[in-house]
Amino acid sequence: MSRDTEAAIRALNAWLDQHEDEIKDDDVDELLQQFLEEYNAGEYEQDKDQAYDLFDQAMEQENAQEAKKLLQQAIELNPDLLDAKTELVSLQYDDPIDRIHQWTNLLNEEKEKLKANGYFDEENQDEFWMIFETRPYMRTLYTLARQYLDMHSYTMAIGILQDLIELDENDHLGARFDLAGCYMMMEDTEDLDHLIDLYDASENVAMLFFEAITAYRVGNYHQARKYILELDDKIPEFENFVSGDLEEDDIDLQSGMYQPGTIEEVMFNMMPFINVLENEPLILFMNQCLAKVDDSPLN
């Protein structure tokens, strides 16, 4: 959902609150038409929407000082703009521990507000991404999880990523891939298998790669070989990726997007755990599997 759409939804919710006493089943269409006419005429360009515009401008800035200035202006217009406050922390604090403290404080404050407005009631618990008002909380929570991943604090990241999935069972942020990577790093085959079953992701190439490395790390070499050969069948570039012969022209990660079932999917989701691939015995093992060495005990 674009920010323009989110702005329209905010305006609609505010307008419905104002006209709550007028709304009846037989005139909803007429009132919504009235709202659209007013909205399209620009009557809802209020401080909050201006704050979001400033936030968007800040995110496009290459100059950190200019981005800070825009974010501060956005927060002055809308003190509840959690996205702006979250990004401002990233620019104001270099120390990861300081960032963690600041983001944790922001999350605690936001959670209390959301609780007071009923968003943490049981009926909303697994639908947070579908509720506009709870999305900023989800984004900041995910930002905190990624900070822990950068620090290789996998236990801390796991707790947050599990919370994200509980709050949004359809996992619109893709937290399940980071969680699978954490389980790989912790050599937790049981929770990894459970997560893959939960999302019916046994054929997903990123999940297969996490499974392959986890099986190798716990000594289940035959299972690891099976996953590696499955990946080779699914991804044409997989052998070149393992051997280190993959050309830059063969991959595209610049946009942060990828097509499902491609080597880009594997590489994108492995980024927080890329140090695993510095393990020379693991790379040797994968190359042996792909070469199907006749005298290998794995054949």
Contacts in CASP RR format, 6 or more apart in sequence:
PFRMAT RR
TARGET T0000
AUTHOR 0000-0000-0000
METHOD contacts of the structure
MODEL  1
MSRDTEAAIRALNAWLDQHEDEIKDDDVDELLQQFLEEYNAGEYEQDKDQ
AYDLFDQAMEQENAQEAKKLLQQAIELNPDLLDAKTELVSLQYDDPIDRI
HQWTNLLNEEKEKLKANGYFDEENQDEFWMIFETRPYMRTLYTLARQYLD
MHSYTMAIGILQDLIELDENDHLGARFDLAGCYMMMEDTEDLDHLIDLYD
ASENVAMLFFEAITAYRVGNYHQARKYILELDDKIPEFENFVSGDLEEDD
IDLQSGMYQPGTIEEVMFNMMPFINVLENEPLILFMNQCLAKVDDSPLN
3 52 0 8 1.000
3 56 0 8 1.000
6 52 0 8 1.000
6 132 0 8 1.000
6 135 0 8 1.000
7 44 0 8 1.000
7 49 0 8 1.000
7 52 0 8 1.000
8 39 0 8 1.000
9 132 0 8 1.000
10 48 0 8 1.000
10 49 0 8 1.000
10 132 0 8 1.000
11 35 0 8 1.000
11 39 0 8 1.000
11 44 0 8 1.000
11 49 0 8 1.000
12 35 0 8 1.000
12 39 0 8 1.000
13 132 0 8 1.000
14 44 0 8 1.000
15 35 0 8 1.000
15 38 0 8 1.000
15 39 0 8 1.000
15 44 0 8 1.000
16 23 0 8 1.000
19 31 0 8 1.000
22 31 0 8 1.000
23 31 0 8 1.000
38 44 0 8 1.000
47 77 0 8 1.000
47 78 0 8 1.000
48 77 0 8 1.000
48 78 0 8 1.000
48 81 0 8 1.000
50 77 0 8 1.000
51 73 0 8 1.000
51 74 0 8 1.000
51 75 0 8 1.000
51 77 0 8 1.000
51 78 0 8 1.000
51 81 0 8 1.000
51 84 0 8 1.000
52 74 0 8 1.000
52 78 0 8 1.000
52 81 0 8 1.000
54 70 0 8 1.000
54 71 0 8 1.000
54 73 0 8 1.000
54 74 0 8 1.000
54 77 0 8 1.000
54 84 0 8 1.000
55 70 0 8 1.000
55 71 0 8 1.000
55 74 0 8 1.000
55 81 0 8 1.000
55 83 0 8 1.000
55 84 0 8 1.000
55 87 0 8 1.000
57 70 0 8 1.000
58 66 0 8 1.000
58 67 0 8 1.000
58 68 0 8 1.000
58 70 0 8 1.000
58 71 0 8 1.000
58 74 0 8 1.000
58 84 0 8 1.000
58 87 0 8 1.000
59 67 0 8 1.000
59 87 0 8 1.000
61 67 0 8 1.000
61 70 0 8 1.000
64 91 0 8 1.000
67 87 0 8 1.000
67 91 0 8 1.000
68 88 0 8 1.000
68 91 0 8 1.000
68 92 0 8 1.000
71 84 0 8 1.000
71 85 0 8 1.000
71 87 0 8 1.000
71 88 0 8 1.000
71 91 0 8 1.000
72 88 0 8 1.000
74 81 0 8 1.000
74 84 0 8 1.000
75 81 0 8 1.000
75 84 0 8 1.000
75 85 0 8 1.000
75 88 0 8 1.000
78 84 0 8 1.000
80 113 0 8 1.000
81 136 0 8 1.000
82 106 0 8 1.000
82 110 0 8 1.000
82 136 0 8 1.000
82 137 0 8 1.000
82 139 0 8 1.000
82 140 0 8 1.000
83 136 0 8 1.000
83 139 0 8 1.000
83 140 0 8 1.000
85 106 0 8 1.000
86 103 0 8 1.000
86 106 0 8 1.000
86 136 0 8 1.000
86 139 0 8 1.000
86 140 0 8 1.000
86 143 0 8 1.000
89 99 0 8 1.000
89 102 0 8 1.000
89 103 0 8 1.000
89 106 0 8 1.000
90 99 0 8 1.000
90 143 0 8 1.000
92 102 0 8 1.000
93 99 0 8 1.000
93 102 0 8 1.000
96 147 0 8 1.000
96 150 0 8 1.000
96 151 0 8 1.000
99 147 0 8 1.000
100 144 0 8 1.000
100 147 0 8 1.000
100 148 0 8 1.000
103 140 0 8 1.000
103 143 0 8 1.000
103 144 0 8 1.000
103 147 0 8 1.000
104 144 0 8 1.000
106 140 0 8 1.000
107 137 0 8 1.000
107 140 0 8 1.000
107 141 0 8 1.000
107 144 0 8 1.000
110 136 0 8 1.000
110 137 0 8 1.000
110 140 0 8 1.000
111 120 0 8 1.000
111 137 0 8 1.000
114 120 0 8 1.000
114 133 0 8 1.000
114 134 0 8 1.000
114 137 0 8 1.000
117 133 0 8 1.000
118 124 0 8 1.000
119 128 0 8 1.000
119 131 0 8 1.000
119 133 0 8 1.000
119 134 0 8 1.000
124 131 0 8 1.000
124 134 0 8 1.000
125 166 0 8 1.000
125 167 0 8 1.000
126 166 0 8 1.000
126 167 0 8 1.000
126 168 0 8 1.000
126 169 0 8 1.000
127 168 0 8 1.000
127 169 0 8 1.000
128 134 0 8 1.000
128 135 0 8 1.000
128 137 0 8 1.000
128 138 0 8 1.000
128 167 0 8 1.000
128 168 0 8 1.000
129 135 0 8 1.000
129 138 0 8 1.000
129 167 0 8 1.000
129 168 0 8 1.000
129 170 0 8 1.000
129 172 0 8 1.000
129 173 0 8 1.000
130 168 0 8 1.000
134 167 0 8 1.000
138 164 0 8 1.000
138 167 0 8 1.000
138 168 0 8 1.000
138 173 0 8 1.000
139 173 0 8 1.000
141 160 0 8 1.000
141 163 0 8 1.000
141 164 0 8 1.000
141 167 0 8 1.000
142 160 0 8 1.000
142 164 0 8 1.000
142 173 0 8 1.000
142 175 0 8 1.000
144 160 0 8 1.000
145 157 0 8 1.000
145 160 0 8 1.000
145 161 0 8 1.000
145 164 0 8 1.000
145 175 0 8 1.000
145 178 0 8 1.000
146 157 0 8 1.000
146 178 0 8 1.000
146 272 0 8 1.000
148 154 0 8 1.000
148 156 0 8 1.000
148 157 0 8 1.000
148 160 0 8 1.000
149 157 0 8 1.000
149 178 0 8 1.000
149 182 0 8 1.000
149 272 0 8 1.000
150 272 0 8 1.000
152 185 0 8 1.000
152 275 0 8 1.000
154 182 0 8 1.000
154 185 0 8 1.000
154 186 0 8 1.000
155 186 0 8 1.000
157 178 0 8 1.000
157 182 0 8 1.000
158 179 0 8 1.000
158 182 0 8 1.000
158 183 0 8 1.000
158 186 0 8 1.000
161 175 0 8 1.000
161 176 0 8 1.000
161 178 0 8 1.000
161 179 0 8 1.000
161 182 0 8 1.000
162 179 0 8 1.000
164 171 0 8 1.000
164 173 0 8 1.000
164 175 0 8 1.000
165 171 0 8 1.000
165 175 0 8 1.000
165 176 0 8 1.000
165 179 0 8 1.000
171 199 0 8 1.000
176 195 0 8 1.000
176 198 0 8 1.000
176 199 0 8 1.000
176 201 0 8 1.000
177 206 0 8 1.000
177 207 0 8 1.000
177 269 0 8 1.000
178 269 0 8 1.000
178 272 0 8 1.000
179 195 0 8 1.000
180 192 0 8 1.000
180 195 0 8 1.000
180 196 0 8 1.000
180 206 0 8 1.000
180 207 0 8 1.000
180 210 0 8 1.000
180 269 0 8 1.000
181 192 0 8 1.000
181 210 0 8 1.000
181 269 0 8 1.000
181 272 0 8 1.000
181 273 0 8 1.000
183 189 0 8 1.000
183 191 0 8 1.000
183 192 0 8 1.000
183 195 0 8 1.000
183 210 0 8 1.000
183 214 0 8 1.000
184 192 0 8 1.000
184 210 0 8 1.000
184 213 0 8 1.000
184 214 0 8 1.000
184 217 0 8 1.000
184 273 0 8 1.000
184 276 0 8 1.000
185 273 0 8 1.000
185 276 0 8 1.000
187 214 0 8 1.000
187 217 0 8 1.000
187 218 0 8 1.000
188 214 0 8 1.000
189 214 0 8 1.000
189 215 0 8 1.000
189 218 0 8 1.000
189 220 0 8 1.000
192 210 0 8 1.000
192 211 0 8 1.000
192 214 0 8 1.000
195 201 0 8 1.000
196 202 0 8 1.000
196 204 0 8 1.000
196 207 0 8 1.000
196 211 0 8 1.000
201 207 0 8 1.000
202 208 0 8 1.000
204 260 0 8 1.000
204 261 0 8 1.000
204 265 0 8 1.000
205 231 0 8 1.000
205 234 0 8 1.000
205 235 0 8 1.000
205 260 0 8 1.000
205 261 0 8 1.000
205 262 0 8 1.000
205 265 0 8 1.000
205 266 0 8 1.000
206 265 0 8 1.000
206 266 0 8 1.000
206 268 0 8 1.000
206 269 0 8 1.000
206 270 0 8 1.000
208 227 0 8 1.000
208 230 0 8 1.000
208 231 0 8 1.000
208 234 0 8 1.000
209 227 0 8 1.000
209 231 0 8 1.000
209 266 0 8 1.000
209 269 0 8 1.000
209 270 0 8 1.000
210 269 0 8 1.000
211 223 0 8 1.000
211 227 0 8 1.000
212 224 0 8 1.000
212 227 0 8 1.000
212 228 0 8 1.000
212 231 0 8 1.000
212 286 0 8 1.000
213 224 0 8 1.000
213 276 0 8 1.000
213 282 0 8 1.000
215 221 0 8 1.000
215 223 0 8 1.000
215 224 0 8 1.000
215 227 0 8 1.000
216 224 0 8 1.000
216 282 0 8 1.000
216 285 0 8 1.000
221 285 0 8 1.000
221 298 0 8 1.000
222 298 0 8 1.000
224 285 0 8 1.000
224 289 0 8 1.000
225 289 0 8 1.000
225 298 0 8 1.000
228 242 0 8 1.000
228 286 0 8 1.000
228 289 0 8 1.000
228 290 0 8 1.000
229 289 0 8 1.000
229 290 0 8 1.000
231 238 0 8 1.000
231 266 0 8 1.000
232 238 0 8 1.000
232 239 0 8 1.000
232 290 0 8 1.000
234 261 0 8 1.000
235 241 0 8 1.000
235 261 0 8 1.000
235 262 0 8 1.000
235 263 0 8 1.000
235 266 0 8 1.000
237 246 0 8 1.000
237 250 0 8 1.000
237 251 0 8 1.000
237 262 0 8 1.000
237 263 0 8 1.000
238 263 0 8 1.000
238 266 0 8 1.000
238 290 0 8 1.000
239 290 0 8 1.000
240 246 0 8 1.000
240 247 0 8 1.000
240 250 0 8 1.000
241 263 0 8 1.000
241 266 0 8 1.000
241 267 0 8 1.000
242 283 0 8 1.000
242 286 0 8 1.000
242 287 0 8 1.000
242 290 0 8 1.000
243 287 0 8 1.000
243 290 0 8 1.000
246 263 0 8 1.000
250 263 0 8 1.000
251 263 0 8 1.000
251 264 0 8 1.000
251 267 0 8 1.000
252 258 0 8 1.000
252 264 0 8 1.000
253 264 0 8 1.000
253 267 0 8 1.000
253 268 0 8 1.000
256 268 0 8 1.000
258 264 0 8 1.000
258 265 0 8 1.000
258 268 0 8 1.000
259 265 0 8 1.000
270 276 0 8 1.000
270 277 0 8 1.000
276 282 0 8 1.000
277 283 0 8 1.000
288 296 0 8 1.000
288 298 0 8 1.000
289 298 0 8 1.000
292 299 0 8 1.000
293 299 0 8 1.000
END
